Amino acid sequence: MRVVIVGAGEVGSSIAESLASEHDVVVVDVDSDRVESITYSLDVLAITGDGTDLDVMAEAGVADADIVIASTDDDETNLATCGTASTVSDAFTIARVKSANYLDTWEHSEGAFGVDFMVCTDLLTAQAIVRLISLPTAHDVDPFAGGKVQMAEFDVTEASPIAGQTVSEADRFDSLTFAAVVRDGEVEIARGETVIDAGTRVVVIGNPESVRSFASAVAVERPAIDDVVVVGGSTIGYLVADLLERRGFAPRLIERDPERARDLAERLSGSRVLEHDATDQTFLEREHVGDADMVVATLGSDERCLLVSLLAKRLGVERAVAVVEEHEYVDVFEAVGVDVAVNPRMVTAEEITRFTREDRAENVAIIASDRAEVLEIEVDPDSVLAGRPIREAMGDIPEGVVIGALTRDGEFVTPRGDTVVEVGDHVVVFVREDVREEVTTEL
């Protein structure tokens, strides 16, 4: 498959890295330094130029492309790139945008802007944050099979009841599968004898009820999230508050710009909008922000998000989530006390990834910085799983794979060794990255 990616920033580079080993990838960017960097780091053809220029796109071989991905940081450039590509190619076009207005227009007019699939970075980020609120102890949550299956990652602390237990000892949930333990950045497939030490991260797959039950078991008496404070009236902040209102929450939102605060107050009927600087500790104490269950920092500045998050934790906030623009800062934020750092570009790259698979994966979640993936695949007659018990089929599948869940006719089925997989079933599998290509071919 030939893929043309316009934009060699964090999103474009991440997608290119995930595809380079399997596909013919061309990356286009106006920044010659980025082009030089990606030329030496990845096995791709990198071209300096403007993706809206037909001559540049011709040089990139867009006429023969299967997919064109416009992933620059400028919405209008991405839309123009897709429009340009659609005039000279039958490629499937994907545009990354920040503005939800463009997404609304596209959703109401099929094929608008010459875009076949549109990804809204701000909305995806807000949705990822709101999913964390439903599982307050989780580090990441991803839905599969139309919401019938969830994958979640949980950090295990020294105070956690499961710290020091083996997977067999911790496995007390009928509809839950332990997929992996991430230890010092390395992914270990979860076996019965695998020890879940404090400081590790555990990946589980199951139906939503079982994942919620596990969330309660993994933490020490942590109450459900009820009081949420959103700091920063950015687009992401607004969308988080709006999504929370739709779920019955009444969040507080702090925005220091008077005009923006008034606008948000008019648009968010179920939220309490406060006009003030959230780095003012006296103000935070007066408004009892320290009593909140969760603070979400969406200030558009990594430094200010870190400051507000740590200040909120110091005042007593149970959980702090920060939006981090620079991907390399994610681990730093979490190391110094922020519970979850969400990088919009990586959220976007993950969403686009599932549309760039030549195999049958219908949904994808990336684990431990690309060291593993969780895939949803519909079983066809040629699958190694078709018509066979899972225990038998696993003998023909490489090490590094866990069948986490399956759905049949829209209903959840707990996978066990004697479960016979049928054609048409949707299986959700955990796959180590080093065997992903081989496994997806067999499944």
C-alpha positions in Angstrom: 0.0 0.0 0.0 1.3 3.5 -0.9 0.7 6.1 1.7 1.4 9.8 1.3 1.7 11.7 4.6 1.8 15.5 4.4 3.3 17.0 7.6 6.3 15.5 9.4 5.5 16.8 12.9 4.7 14.5 15.8 1.5 13.1 14.2 2.9 12.5 10.8 6.2 11.1 12.1 4.4 8.7 14.4 2.1 7.4 11.7 5.0 7.1 9.3 7.0 5.1 11.8 4.1 2.7 12.4 3.7 2.1 8.6 7.3 2.2 7.3 8.1 -1.4 7.8 5.1 -2.7 5.9 4.1 -0.1 3.3 5.5 2.3 0.8 5.5 5.6 2.7 6.1 9.1 1.3 6.4 12.0 3.7 6.0 15.6 2.5 6.9 18.7 4.6 7.8 22.3 4.0 10.5 22.2 6.7 13.7 20.9 5.1 15.2 20.1 8.6 12.2 17.8 9.4 12.6 16.2 6.0 16.3 15.6 6.6 15.6 14.2 10.1 12.9 11.7 9.0 15.1 10.6 6.0 17.8 9.4 8.4 15.5 8.0 11.0 12.9 6.1 9.0 12.8 4.0 5.9 10.5 6.4 3.9 10.8 8.7 0.9 10.9 12.3 2.3 10.2 15.3 0.1 10.5 19.0 0.9 7.5 20.9 -0.4 4.0 22.1 0.0 1.2 19.4 0.0 -1.2 21.8 -1.7 1.2 22.1 -4.7 0.2 19.7 -7.5 3.8 19.4 -8.7 5.0 18.4 -5.2 2.2 15.9 -4.9 3.0 14.5 -8.3 6.6 14.0 -7.1 5.3 12.2 -4.1 3.4 9.8 -6.4 -0.1 10.8 -5.2 -1.7 9.5 -8.4 -0.8 6.0 -7.3 -1.4 6.5 -3.6 -3.9 4.4 -1.7 -4.1 6.8 1.3 -3.3 10.5 1.6 -3.0 11.8 5.2 -2.9 15.6 5.8 -1.4 16.0 9.3 0.1 19.4 9.5 -0.7 21.8 12.4 -2.8 24.0 10.1 -6.4 23.1 9.5 -6.7 25.0 6.2 -3.6 23.5 4.8 -4.8 20.0 5.6 -8.2 20.6 4.0 -6.5 22.1 0.9 -4.1 19.2 0.7 -7.0 16.7 0.7 -8.8 18.7 -1.9 -5.7 18.9 -4.1 -5.1 15.1 -3.8 -8.7 14.3 -4.7 -8.4 16.2 -8.0 -5.7 13.9 -9.3 -6.1 10.7 -7.3 -8.6 8.1 -6.1 -6.7 7.8 -2.8 -8.6 7.7 0.5 -8.0 11.1 2.1 -7.7 11.7 5.8 -7.5 15.3 7.3 -6.5 16.2 10.8 -8.2 19.4 12.1 -8.4 21.2 15.4 -11.6 23.1 14.7 -14.8 21.2 15.6 -16.6 23.5 13.2 -14.9 21.9 10.2 -15.9 18.5 11.6 -19.5 19.6 11.9 -19.5 20.8 8.3 -17.9 17.6 7.1 -20.3 15.4 9.1 -23.3 17.2 7.5 -22.0 17.0 4.0 -20.4 13.8 2.9 -17.2 14.3 1.0 -16.9 18.0 1.9 -13.5 19.5 1.3 -12.5 16.4 -0.6 -12.0 14.6 2.7 -13.0 11.0 3.2 -12.3 10.8 6.9 -11.8 13.7 9.3 -10.1 13.6 12.7 -10.7 16.4 15.1 -7.8 16.6 17.5 -9.5 18.7 20.2 -12.6 16.6 20.3 -10.6 13.3 20.4 -8.6 14.7 23.3 -11.7 15.8 25.2 -13.3 12.4 24.7 -10.2 10.6 26.0 -10.2 12.8 29.1 -13.9 12.2 29.8 -13.5 8.5 29.4 -11.0 8.7 32.3 -13.6 10.2 34.5 -15.8 7.1 34.2 -12.8 5.1 35.4 -11.0 7.4 37.8 -8.2 5.1 38.6 -7.3 4.3 35.0 -4.4 5.7 33.0 -6.1 5.1 29.7 -9.4 3.7 28.5 -10.4 2.6 24.9 -13.7 1.2 23.8 -14.0 -1.7 21.3 -16.9 -3.6 19.6 -19.3 -0.7 19.8 -18.6 -0.2 23.5 -19.2 -3.8 24.5 -15.5 -4.2 25.3 -13.1 -1.9 27.1 -9.3 -1.9 27.3 -7.9 -0.1 30.3 -4.5 0.5 31.7 -4.0 0.9 35.5 -0.9 2.0 37.5 -0.3 -0.2 40.5 0.9 1.6 43.6 2.4 0.2 46.8 -0.9 0.8 48.5 -2.9 -1.2 45.9 -4.5 -4.4 47.2 -3.1 -6.3 44.1 0.5 -5.1 44.5 2.8 -8.1 44.9 0.1 -10.6 43.8 0.4 -12.9 40.8 -2.0 -12.6 37.9 -3.7 -15.8 39.1 -4.2 -14.3 42.6 -5.6 -11.1 41.2 -7.8 -12.7 38.6 -11.1 -12.6 40.4 -13.3 -11.2 37.6 -15.4 -13.5 35.3 -15.4 -11.2 32.3 -11.9 -9.8 32.5 -8.7 -10.8 30.9 -5.2 -9.7 32.1 -3.4 -8.9 28.9 0.0 -7.6 29.9 2.1 -6.0 32.6 4.3 -3.0 31.6 7.4 -3.1 33.7 10.2 -0.4 33.3 8.8 0.4 29.9 8.9 -3.2 28.7 5.8 -5.2 27.9 5.3 -8.7 29.5 2.5 -10.9 28.4 0.4 -11.7 31.6 0.7 -15.3 32.6 -0.7 -16.9 35.8 2.7 -16.7 37.5 3.4 -13.1 36.5 3.9 -10.9 39.5 2.1 -7.5 39.5 4.7 -5.4 41.4 4.1 -1.9 42.7 5.3 0.6 40.1 4.1 -1.5 37.1 1.1 -0.9 34.8 -1.4 -3.6 34.1 -3.4 -3.8 30.9 -6.9 -5.5 31.1 -9.6 -6.2 28.6 -13.2 -7.0 29.4 -16.8 -5.8 29.4 -17.3 -2.4 31.0 -18.8 -3.8 34.2 -15.8 -6.0 34.9 -13.3 -3.3 34.1 -15.2 -1.0 36.5 -15.0 -3.7 39.2 -11.3 -4.1 38.6 -10.8 -0.3 38.8 -12.3 -0.4 42.3 -10.1 -3.4 43.3 -6.9 -1.9 42.1 -7.2 1.3 44.1 -7.4 2.0 47.8 -10.9 3.3 48.6 -11.0 6.0 45.9 -14.5 7.6 45.6 -16.2 8.0 42.2 -15.5 11.3 40.4 -18.3 13.8 41.0 -16.7 17.3 41.3 -14.6 18.2 38.3 -12.8 21.5 37.8 -11.6 22.3 34.3 -8.8 24.9 34.2 -8.6 26.8 30.9 -11.3 27.8 28.5 -9.5 26.5 25.4 -11.4 24.6 22.9 -10.4 21.3 24.6 -11.5 22.8 28.0 -14.9 23.8 26.5 -15.4 20.4 24.9 -14.5 18.6 28.2 -17.1 20.7 30.1 -19.7 20.2 27.4 -19.2 16.4 27.3 -19.4 16.3 31.1 -22.7 18.3 31.1 -24.1 15.7 28.7 -23.2 13.0 31.2 -25.0 14.8 34.0 -22.0 16.5 35.6 -22.0 20.2 36.7 -18.3 21.0 36.3 -16.5 24.3 37.3 -14.5 25.9 34.6 -11.8 28.6 35.3 -10.8 31.0 32.6 -8.9 34.2 33.2 -9.8 36.1 29.9 -13.1 38.1 30.6 -14.5 37.9 27.1 -13.8 34.2 26.8 -15.2 33.5 30.2 -18.5 35.4 29.3 -18.7 33.4 26.0 -18.2 30.1 27.8 -20.8 31.0 30.5 -23.4 31.6 27.7 -22.6 28.3 26.0 -22.3 26.1 29.0 -25.6 26.2 30.8 -24.8 23.4 33.2 -21.3 24.6 34.2 -20.2 27.3 36.6 -17.7 29.5 34.8 -15.2 31.4 37.0 -13.2 34.3 35.7 -9.8 34.3 37.3 -6.2 33.2 37.1 -6.0 29.6 38.2 -2.4 30.0 39.3 -3.6 32.2 42.2 -3.5 29.9 45.2 -5.6 32.3 47.3 -8.4 32.1 44.7 -8.2 28.3 44.5 -8.4 28.0 48.3 -11.4 30.4 48.4 -13.2 28.4 45.7 -12.4 25.1 47.5 -10.7 23.7 44.4 -8.7 21.4 46.7 -12.0 19.5 47.5 -12.5 18.6 43.9 -12.2 15.0 42.8 -10.4 15.8 39.6 -8.8 18.9 38.0 -8.3 18.9 34.2 -5.7 21.4 33.0 -6.3 22.6 29.4 -4.4 25.9 29.4 -2.5 25.5 26.0 0.8 26.0 27.8 2.7 22.9 29.1 4.4 24.9 31.8 1.1 26.4 33.1 -0.7 23.1 32.9 2.1 21.5 35.0 2.0 24.4 37.5 -1.8 24.3 37.9 -1.8 20.5 38.2 0.8 20.3 40.9 -0.8 23.2 42.8 -4.1 21.5 42.7 -2.6 18.2 44.0 -0.9 20.2 46.8 -4.3 21.7 47.8 -5.7 18.2 48.1 -7.3 17.3 44.7 -7.6 13.6 44.3 -6.6 13.3 40.6 -5.0 15.7 38.1 -5.1 15.3 34.3 -3.1 17.7 32.1 -3.1 18.2 28.4 0.5 18.2 27.2 1.4 19.6 23.8 5.0 18.3 23.7 5.1 14.5 23.6 8.4 14.2 25.2 7.0 15.9 28.3 4.4 13.2 29.0 6.6 11.0 31.1 8.1 14.0 32.9 4.6 15.2 33.9 3.6 11.8 35.3 7.0 11.3 37.0 6.6 14.6 39.0 3.0 13.9 40.2 0.5 14.5 37.4 -1.8 11.4 37.4 -2.4 11.4 33.6 -0.8 13.5 30.9 -2.7 13.5 27.6 -0.9 14.5 24.4 -3.4 15.6 21.6 -1.1 14.7 18.8 -0.6 11.1 20.0 -4.3 10.7 20.5 -4.8 11.8 16.9 -2.1 9.6 15.6 -3.7 6.6 17.3 -7.1 7.4 15.7 -5.6 7.8 12.3 -3.6 4.6 12.6 -6.6 2.3 12.4 -7.4 3.8 9.0 -4.0 3.0 7.7 -4.0 -0.7 8.2 -4.1 -2.9 5.2 -5.2 -5.8 7.4 -8.7 -6.2 8.9 -8.2 -4.3 12.1 -11.4 -2.3 12.8 -10.0 -0.5 15.9 -6.6 0.1 17.3 -5.2 1.2 20.7 -1.5 1.8 21.1 0.2 0.6 24.3 3.4 1.7 26.0 4.6 4.1 23.3 4.1 1.7 20.3 5.5 -1.4 22.1 2.1 -3.2 21.8 -1.3 -2.7 20.3 -4.9 -3.8 21.1 -6.7 -4.7 17.9 -10.3 -5.5 17.0 -10.6 -7.9 14.1 -13.6 -9.6 12.5 -13.0 -13.3 12.1 -13.3 -14.5 8.5 -13.2 -18.1 7.1 -9.4 -17.9 6.5 -8.6 -16.9 10.1 -6.5 -19.3 12.1 -9.2 -18.9 14.8 -12.2 -19.8 12.7 -14.1 -22.8 14.0 -11.4 -23.7 16.6 -11.2 -23.6 20.4 -8.9 -20.8 21.5 -6.5 -23.1 23.3 -5.9 -25.1 20.1 -5.6 -22.0 17.8 -3.1 -20.3 20.1 -0.7 -23.1 19.3 -0.5 -21.7 15.8 -0.1 -18.1 16.9 3.3 -16.5 17.9 4.1 -15.7 21.5 3.2 -12.2 22.4 -0.6 -12.5 21.8 -3.6 -12.5 24.2 -7.2 -13.0 23.2 -8.8 -10.4 25.4 -12.4 -10.6 24.5 -14.8 -11.4 21.8 -18.3 -10.4 20.8 -20.8 -12.5 18.9 -24.0 -11.0 17.3 -23.4 -7.9 19.4 -23.1 -9.8 22.7 -20.0 -10.1 24.9 -18.4 -13.6 25.2 -15.8 -14.2 27.8 -12.9 -16.0 26.0 -11.6 -19.2 27.6 -9.5 -22.0 26.4 -12.4 -24.1 25.2 -14.3 -21.2 23.6 -14.8 -22.0 19.9 -14.4 -18.9 17.8 -16.9 -18.5 14.9 -16.7 -16.8 11.6 -18.2 -13.3 12.1 -17.0 -13.0 15.7 -15.2 -9.8 16.7 -12.1 -10.6 18.6 -10.2 -8.0 20.7 -6.5 -9.1 20.9 -3.5 -7.7 22.7 -0.4 -8.0 20.4 3.2 -7.2 21.1 4.5 -4.9 18.3 7.3 -7.3 17.3 4.7 -9.9 16.2 1.9 -7.6 15.0 2.4 -8.0 11.3 2.6 -11.8 11.4 -0.4 -12.1 13.8 -2.8 -9.8 11.9 -2.1 -11.8 8.7 -3.0 -15.0 10.5 -6.1 -13.7 12.3 
